[in-house]
Structures are given as C-alpha cells and as structure tokens.
Amino acid sequence: MSSSKNKHLLDEVRDFMRLKHYSIHTERTYCEWIKRFVHFHRMSSREDLKDGEQKIEAFLTHLAVKQNVAPATQNHKIRP
C-alpha cells in the first residue's frame, strides 16, 4: 500500500469516507465540492492547502456572493 504522501488527495478523501461508511452519493458530492475548491484556488500541490481556513472562507464567500449558493450548503461539515 502506498503512503499517504504519494496518494492523490481525492483518493485519500474516498478512503476516509469509505472507512466511515459514508454513502456513495455523499462521497461523490464531497469530492465534487473539493474539486471546485481546488479549481477556485488554482491549487496544484499539497503545499497549496496551507492557510486552509482563509481559503475556505474565501471560497464560501465566493459561493454565496457570486454563485448564489444557499447558506445551508455552507453549513455542511465533515464529521471527524
């Protein structure tokens, strides 16, 4: 098995969600939101994940102001 350093981010997310028995629909939805987040910030490596809270806030503000995403969507959180 490869180390988490070598795994793609979305593969790690999928592994975690399967370990926690999330539904396949939830897994797909979360992965799509992560892709949008990565694209919004033009991320290309794990180093780009630094300052995560600020990036999340900027992304959520963008969704609310520019994309008219419902506020309830912004309240979703992944359970630890």
N, C-alpha and C positions, 0 to 999 in steps of 0.2 A: 504494500500500500504506500502511495506517495505521501510525503509530508504536506502539511497544510501550506507551507511556503510555495510549493510547486503547483498546488491546485488553483483552478480558476475560482474567483470569488463566488460566482453563481453556483458552482459545484459544491462549494462549502455550505452555501445557504441551503441548497437542496438536501444535502446530507443532514444538516441540523434539523430541518423541518421534518424530514422522514423519521429521524430519531425521536422527535417529539410527537410523531403521529398526526401531523397536520394533514388536512385533506389535499388532494392533488390540485383542486381548484384554488385553494389558498396559496399553495406553493407557486403555482403559475402566476397568480395575481401579484404576490410579493416580488417575484422575480421580474415581472414587467415593471413594477414601480422602481425597483433597484436599477434596471436598465435606463429608465427615464432619468433617474437621479444622476447616474454616471454620465449619461449623454449631456444633461444640463450643465454639469460642471466640467465637461470635456476631460474626464479622468482617463488616464492611460496606465496607471500603475497603482499599487497598494499605497505608495507614498502619498498619493493624491487624497487618501482618506483622512489625512491629518486635518485638524480643526473641524472635525465632524459636526459638532453642534452648530457652528456658524453656517456650515454648508447646508445642513438640514433646514435651519431657519430660513435661509435664502431660497431654498427650493420650495418650501411650503408657502412662503410669501409669493413667489412666482406663480405657484398653482392657484392661489386664492385671487391674486390681482389680475394676472394675465390669462389664466386658463379657466377661470370661473369654476374651480373645483369646490364642491360642497365642503363646508367646515368639518362635517362629520368625518370626511375622508382623512383629514389631517389628524384626527384623534386616534387613529389606529396605531397600536403599538404591538411589537412582537413580545410575547411573554418569554421571560427568561427560563 
